[in-house]
Structure formats: structure tokens, C-alpha cells
Amino acid sequence: MMRAFYLLLIVATLFACQPASETPLYKADNYTIYKDKVVQGDYIAQVQSPTHITSDYQSPANATFPNFIEFKFAINGKDNELPIGINHTFLLEANDEGKIILPTLSFGERHANEVTATPTGSIEPNTPLLIKVDASQIIKSMDDLGYYETYNGQKIYKEDYNGIYIAGNLAPLGWDFDNLNGRSDRRLKDDNGDGIFEITLSLNPYNPDDFTAKEWVLKNDVSSYPQFSSSTPLVDALYTMALDETEMNIENDGTFRTGEEWPGVWTRDVSYSILLSYAFTNTEVAKTSLMRKVKNDRIIQDTGTGGAWPVSSDRTTWTLAAWEIYKVTGDQQWLETIYKIVKNSVEDDLQTLKDERSNLLKGESSFLDWRKQTYPVWMNGVDIFESRCLGTNAVHTQTYAILAEMAALMGDDASMYQHESQELQAAINNELWLEEKGYYAQYLYGRNNLMLSPRSEALGEAFTVLFDIADVSRAKQVVANTPVVDYGVPCIYPQIPEIPPYHNNGIWPFVQAYWNWACAKADNASAVEQGLAAMHRAAALFLTNKENMVAENGDFRDTEVNSNRQLWSVAGYLSSVYRVFAGMQFELDGLYFKPFVPEAYGQQMNLTNFKYRNAILDITIKGNGSVIKSFTIDGKKAEPMVDKSLSGHHVIEIQLENPQQLSVEKTAVPNEFSLKTPRVSANSNKLNWDAIEGATSYEVYNNGELVTSTPNTDFIAEENGFYQELTVKAISDNNESFVSNVIAIIPGSSMVIDAAGFGSKGKIKANGYSGKGYIELSKEHNTSVTAKVRVKKAGIYLFKARYSNGSGPDNTDNKCAIRTLFVNGDKAGVMVMPQRGKDEWSNWGYTNLIKVRLKKGVNKLNLQFMDYNQNMNGEVNTALLDELSIIPMQ
């Protein structure tokens, strides 16, 4: 009896001496991470065991729901009712029946009772709201004229009309015009045909099923995976939860699904996931998934603006994953398979995407492919194609370096790809580095004369470190200076005003994972601790690895789209163990280790049953820091790596130096928003724009060069007989906006050539063309179109074409039309014609500008469909061509 008492006393004393829950791993402004729990306000996530976590977290989204609403109607789901930034606004009040009924509005007209943004109360969950709009003038105009003309002069033709939709600021509405068309829950109806369209919405939608579960308990057998244990129960349990969710994401056909809400394999999602973790934990599933994203021996760009590739151009993320699998396995057959695929894809990319002026690659930001979420609202698919983005260019830089290594292994000449990689690396450093910020710019954007966006772009910043694009000095600056908010590293910073959270004002755990990996590589302990805490908080409180969360408050509810067990978020959490704590790096000759263990995480970590080629490794990491004091294999001293030839079961022990290596302090910054972007209109050469709240002045740029800074909201440009591009930026003491929409001054000496006589009209019917007609460009019709143009003076000119493409919506699908322009027999550039709206063949726009050199006299212009002009659809590559423009540039 006495012996039992003493044993109980000893156990009690031990627990008293180990206040695991009282000593924080990390303390942020709004939450605290302990060894066995996460506390945020009144909410607690508690580790019960390595296979069981509980959480009482509830999203605060329904608690305070403002009674101020802003909304717009949208023909065909587009932002075309009122000028950008001008909305219908009301203070909402329920009637005695608990319903809200607004007065009937007239399309394109603001109501007399509209108010400013001063919420005075809160709306109860699931409150019905009835909205009506008189759109009879739209129907009458279409019946009488065949079209309706919007406030900005755009003609929407009757045959293109497919409904009136609504967008707004309060859930269930959102401002996502890109995905509005076709949504039955956002489409107004006119059931009696009187021209009055209406919709009833349920404001402040509440569904108990939308919230997180109260507990996570291991459901799947994960014993075949590497097993992790440490003195931090929180990490042990979250690691096991990530293994559990990995199993949930494996389909019956042996591929990874993208998330609970997203069936199927998506190229960039699965590729980034494989690079983080799955190349070595689920190698065969990774292989099968990657091969699902191949067509005609080329990588598939499955999503992106205006018809996918080449507007979106980050499909070579596939290369990063495929190469990682080869480094892990050494599978020669796999190398031979992927080499051909990568080589074909890269050669098409170089023909289509490379900008010879800057050596940067064109196309949308990698993964940030929701247009207005990270680009100014005036940019369309053509403009986005012309942007030169940090993350996308970093991926291409690494892809070319990888292809060079593949070529060498295959016995081919690697010099071309080595050169392309080195040239692109230099271009990123020359064109995108911001010395005054200490990190790289988000992108170059505009039309012909591009300007830098000084926002940070977290995934791209991480890649510059991980892919050695930044030298050691710059890498340390990038990690120290890229803004991080309390809940983690936001996709971009500062945020864009009036755009709902998703990529904008959003934190994505997989981006956080790459950021953490980069912070560890740069030896910034403070940044690593903050990044790991951000990962732990979200996974523990939500009891799943969510797709994203709001940067403002860390909540998952109010982003535009979200999913549980999002594949790359799950892989991202696993990478905390593999890439950060264990510091694993796979190379051709073996597996290297450079652990990074912050002091708060205890003195020992164990990773057992780790399979590498023909070896099974049990790895113990002792101590803290990032400097290896000793490394042994089976008790024998060795270099910190495992040779690829090692086989059998082995025990590795890594002893780290204590204490933790010091580095630059990384502190969170407030989540800030940039100034609104000016909207510029022009009457000939006179510019006017709206005043921007908070702006103290406006910078006016001509052809990318600053010409004046003024407190006024107008400017008169001097005409000089050549093409000019004018843009305006709002400025304050410590903030700025995007540059405005581009105002082009087209000289009178420009030539416009009617395309009607250059080929067959085809079967597609359209209105709104400018000359005698149009011709159809497809894989069957007018695959080569020739025009002759006479100029009085040799020099540099700009070429563009007026086109329409109704093959699909303007935000997705895969039917971007592509052609190559030849001038006097020489390739001048690639012309892209992104989709502009499904079946909207009367919706006309302009292609990208191509700089051409013309000789005096007659010049031959030829538009050809080349092999590398194949889009991701393969079958449909169609556009209508209305006219060609030749504009003198100098």
C-alpha cells in the first residue's frame, strides 16, 4: 500500500515538473500554441492522444452579420450594370414576418434611398431577402435593335444573352463575377414575362454541417507510413491526422483526389503535393496521378483564365514532381517516360511564352488563377497572358534546370536548357528584384510597356529561396522582409480592397508549407517558429487541413471556396516533419539531411519506418538548431546523407548543436490593404479619373515612364504621332494602388485592315463586327491567313487583331485560340485569343500586342496555325477574326 502511494506521488511530481500545456511553443497576438493544445480566444483544440484531437472551435461568421448590403446586377454574369466601384447600397431591416423586401430597382440606375457603408445592426441567420429589378428596357432593346448597350458602350447581342445575375458583399452573395455565369442560385427569374426579374436570398446562411467536427479520431490504417513521435504531442497527433487524410484522398483508381470537395487530379495541386511529401510517402499513387495529366506526350494545363494554356502557363509544376520521384526512386524507365513529356512541353512553352525583350516567361501567376483575386479588375485574359509573374517564372527556371539534368542523364545535349535556366534566373533578378523592399515583385503587368507590382507573392518568394534563384544574401532578405501576418504568410501583400477573401486576403496552408521550408533553408529560426505555429493552429482548431483561410481573422468560413482535407494542405503539414524538422533533401546520389528544430520543440524526435529506395530508416534527431554536431548510421560516423545504394534496415542518429542558431527576428505585421485602383476615362488625349480615398497624389505614366505627380484628377497628354500608353496610380505616404486601366493613344497614321476578304466566313454567326464581315479561324478553316500591308516608313510597329472567342467562359475551360504571326517570312510572335464568354461570339476584344519590324513598302503578314499552337483542348482552337491593326511605335 505504501509502495503504491509513493509511486503515485512520483507520477504526480513528474507531471508537476512538466507543465506541457502551460509553457507556450509560440504565442501570437490572437492565439497560443502549446505542446498539447491550441488556444484562440475562448476556443481550445486539445490533443487527447496521438490518434485523437478534440476542438470546440466555431466560426464566428454568423455571430455578427452586418445589415449593410452592396450588390450589382450582371448581364451574362459580367460586371456591366454600373461603373466599377459603384453599387446598389441599402441598410437592411426585416419586417414583422422576419423578411426583407427591397424596392424594385431599375437596371443601371441607383435608387434614391441608397446609403453609405454604415451598418447599424446585425441580420439574423437565414433571413429571406427579396430583390427585384426592372430590366424591361434590356428586353425591349434586344427585341428592337438586336442588342442592349451597357453604360460603357458594350453591346450585348440577343443571341449571346443568357440571363441576369446578382453579385454582392453579403453571404450567400459574393463579388466573383468570373464564376457567376451559369449559377442558378444567383440568377434572377422573370416567370410572368413582365420584365421584372427577382430573386430571394437567404442572408447570413447558417448550416450546422458547415462547421468543423468536434473531434478527429484516426480512421485509417496508417502503419505502413513513416511513424513520427516527439516531445510535442500536438505535432505527433497532427502528423497522424495528415496521414489519415492522405488515405482519404486516395481514389479507387490509384490517383489522388484534390480535396474532399474536389474529385479528380489537378495538375498543379497534385504536383505541388508530390514535391512536398508524396514523392516518397506514396510514390506509386504519385506516378499514376501525374500520368493522368498527360496528353499527346505533353503536360496538361487543366485550369486557368480564358481557356487555360497559354494564358495560364504553370503546367511545368508537373516537372518538379516527376523529377522528385526520379530522385527518390532512381527508376530509369520513369526517367525515360518523363523526359519526353517535359521536353515536348518546354519546347512548346519556349515558342509561345518567352518574351525576347526581358527573357521572362508570360502567363498567369502560378496557382493564383482567379483573375480579380490578384490582378486589377481591368485586366482580361489577354492582359494576364502578357504579365510576367514571379512564381510562374520561378517554376520555369527550375524546370529548365531539371530538364538539363535529365538531358545529361539521357545522353543528350543539355546546354540549351542550362542556358535557358541561367538566363531566366538572371531575368528574375534583373527585372523583379525590389531593392527597397528586400524581396521580389509580384509581377510585371500592363500592355506593351509593363510596370512592376511591388506586392509580395509568398509562393514565388519561397521558390526564389528553394530553387536558388536568390543568392544567399537575397534569400535571407526575402525571408526577413516578406510580410507575414498573425495567422501566417498571405498569398499576396498588401491585400486588394473590395475583393473577397480567397487568394486575396487569404492564407493557404500549402503556400505556408513552402514558405516554412524556405525559412528553414535560410536559417531564420524566428520565421520557422511563426510558420510552424500557423500550420498547427489551423489544422488543430479546424480538425482538418483546410484549403484556405481568411488572412484577416484566420477563419475558414468567409473565403470564396473552401474544402476539407485539401490535398496540398495535407501534404504541406507532412512536410513540416520531412522538410523542416528532418531537413530531407533528395539528390541523384542520395538522401541528404539538414534538420531544423526550434528549441521549443524539445530535445528528441523520432521518425521510423522511413522507406528510401531499398532501405528502411529509423531516424532519431536529438537537440535543437540547424547545425549538425554528429551524424551516425548504425552507430558509425558518416556524412549527413544516405547513399542511394544503401539497403536493409538502418538506424540513423542526428545530434544537433545547442542552442538554437539566432537569426533576424521575424515579427507579424498588420494585415493591410492597398489603395483602390483609379478608373480612367479619356476624351481624345484628355484623361480623367475618380478621386481615391486616402490618396494624396496621382502618378501618371506614359509608356511605363513617370511623367508627372499631381493632386488633380485629370491630365492632358501631348500627342506625338506614335503609340502611347497612359496609366495612373494613386499614391499616399506609405501606400499605393495598382496602375489604372491602360489608355492607348492611337496615332492617325495607324492602319486598320478588314479581315473579311482573307478567308472563309465559316458557320459561326456573330454581330458587332466592324467592317464587311469576319473570318473563322479553326483547325479546319483558314489555318494560314495572309495580308499585305504597305507602309511609308520602315520602323517598329505594333500588331493586334480584333477577335471573338465564344468557345467557353472567360475564366476557365481549355479552348484559348492561338496563332503565330510571321512578318516577311520571319516569326514575329504568338497571338493569343482567350475565351470571352460561352457562346458569346458577338463579344469582341483585342489580342495581345506584337512588336514587328516593317520595311518601307509592301510587307507580308501571315497568321499560321503551328504545331506548338495546340491548346489544351486539342480539338477546338477557334476564333473569329474581324480586323487587323498596324500601329506605328517609333
Phi, psi and omega in degrees: 000313179296323180295319178297322178299315180295322177298316179297320179296318180297315179299315180298320179295320180297315179296324179294330181275353182235075182283071187304322185272354185258339179259110186293143165288322183201138178237116175261180179294325189244359180202163179225135178257123173251174181296332184231013179197166174235133179238125175226106184061236180272358187260144180225132166254126187237130174281121177267328178193174178298346181239017185207122176230141174244153178209138176254018182296135172228134178299135178278008189301325183274347188293314180231102184247110189298150180263020175254125182240141170236138178203168177217150169270159188212111175290130182058022177078011183257156181281081189223013179275309183230161177304152181303131180092351178252122186227167167283134185226135180214148163271130189262139177216127181285148176277186184297338179270004180081015180249158175241126180235119179270155175295152179294128181261159173257132182303128177085001181236136177278147182276150183295334184268009182291148190232173175271172188283081177228079179302139181242359182191193183231147180264135178292151178302143174059040177277125179290138177231122178258124178237132178234148175221134175276107180246025183297329180292331177293311181297317181297316181297319179293323178290320184279315187254342184091359180203166171238133181260124182281177183303331183260015175088002179284134179261124176254113187277151186304320182289342178267348186290132177222019172132167177248130184239176180224140175230151181189186190266342186254137176300135017270006178283166173205170182264018184278082177295332183299328183245022184276320184300128178093352180279111182295332181281357177239007183261131178279152183239148174236080188291331183260001175072023180268005179086356177263113181261145182215162177208143174248124181249153174256102184287153179052055185299131179235127175219118182305333181288346180284348185265166183290157174293162180276342180206154169243130175231133181307127183251332187249158174282113182245020185292339180281347180278164170301137181257138185237137174215150183202186175272011179241092183304328180300312181294319180302313183290318181292326174298314179295322177299321178294322174296318178301314181288332173300313179299321179296333184269004177266121182278168180295337180273008176081020176244165173273133166277160188280335179176176180303320182272351191235093176289159177091169181261129175246135192305300187289324181299309183291326181293312179296327178293318180295318179297321181294314189209322197281350176299330184246341177267331183220060191300314184291321176296321178298315179300311182300319180295316180297318182291341174292341183254040178231136177214132181054040180057035177220152179287139179272128167269103191270340179224164177145168185293141166061025178111023176067222184296138009261006177297312167266133192220033182252024181300339182287001166305330176306321181298317181302317182289314182298320179291322178298319177298318179296317179296326179289318189259328188069022184285107183296321179296321176297318178301313181298323179293310186284333182300313181296318182295313181294317181299313179299317182294316181296318182293324174294319179298315181297324178291329191256324193257336190288130175266113186291340180288316185252345187069008174274160178265142180275161172125166188296154177301137181300124180071337180273066192250039179240049173036267188293348177293331181223000177240155174298152189295339183283347184279130176254189183301323178295314180298320181292322174304322184280353179287154179240103194258144184300302185300316181297317179292326176297318178298317179293322178302312180293323179299316182292323176296319178296315181298324176298318178294320177299314182300317179298318179294329180273001179080017179260168178288120183263355190297323182299315184285326173300316180297315181298319180295314180295321180294320180288322176301315179296322180295319178300316180290327181281320189264332190245348180290133178250100185299321183288338178265329184080022172209182184267151180288154180298310179188168165264139183209162182143223176235268178272320179254110189268153179232156182278137166266117186280008174296151169277155178226102198301316182295316178296320178300315179299319182295326179298331177280311185293328183262009178059030172288319173275138174288178186302318181296312180292325179300316179295323177293318181301313181293322181287329192253339178298126185295135176233133178262179188303324185266001178139193181269119180284154181304315176226162177203134357287172182280164179265126181293151174065016174245126185293160182294135170191264166285314173291140179052035184230152173241129181245122183304326180291325174295318177302321181296315177295322178297315179299317178301316179294320179298321178294318179298325180275003177059041177255095185299318182298317180293322178296315181299317179296316182294318177296319179300320178299320178293312182300314185305306185295312183297320183288311182294320184273346181057031174193162177267091184295160178291318184197176177204165182282128179295332184293317187227001177075007183271154182266347194284320193262021169278161185299319181216145179207160180209149169284163178034049175298130192306310185285338173290320178297311178300325179297319179293318178302325182294340175302322179282309188286312189270331183259293183300311180273341177062040184285134176221117182270130176232174184297330184263353180164184180259120182258154181234134171215075186298155175221102184238106176300152186301325184295343186271014172089185190257354182206139174227144181232128176235108185248162178061034177274120185264124176226112184051245182260014182245151170242124189245133168252116191246128174243129178246120181246143177089190182229170176103198181227008180253123182278122177275318177208153180219121181233146171242118183054039176084356181255135180298143182206167170291153184286064178201159175246119181296144183298341182273352183296139178223162179087187182268133183218152180248124180247134174234127179244122176254122180264154175291145171243147000275185177303136178295135181278154179208181179299134180294130178251112182245150178288149178245159175298148178281108186252160178241146177283171172292155175295154181275128178298147174254115187256134171241161184220142170239102189059243182257011178260126182256142172226147177214163180283148176289139182254127179300129179092346181282138176258341178199174180227131177263130179253130182243139175239119183053040176084356181253136178293126180250333178196156170238126189219147173279352184278172180242033174209163182199140176249122181269143177276127178280137183233010179086000178234169180295134177228143174242121181246134177222161183227141178234134175277140187228141166229186184301321184226027184206163176204167179258175162297161169289153184288176169305147183280127172258116181261129172261111184264120181294153181296341181278000178294155180244137174241126186245123178292128183276353189303328185270005186265358181178191184277148182290324182084187186263346184283129181264139180209155173241172175084009177288161192261336183246227181279344182166206183208168175236154180263127173258124178209184179284349178250331186246135171053049179289345173221119182239129183239137175225147176248135182228134180254128176239149183278339186221133175292147179164192180265129180233162173250138180246136171211164180228148173267129187215169166224151177215102180259024183287345182184177179294165185273003183242353185201207182070193189215033187241037172298130178274143186221137174217160178249133179264127173246138178239119182051039175089349181257142178295128180256331181162176180253133181256126180250143180229080182298157175300147181238001180149135184297123181063015179266072182281350175262011178264101188262148176206187183245148177285178172295155176278134177241125180281128182230151174253120181250144176270161177295136181100214186273133176235144181257120176254134182224125174259120183236149172267108182262165179304320182280003174270005175296130175270189184281346178282318179087324182260312184259116178218071197234141173208159171258134182251122185261308182204161177244143178238137176240118189238123178293133183254325179201000000 
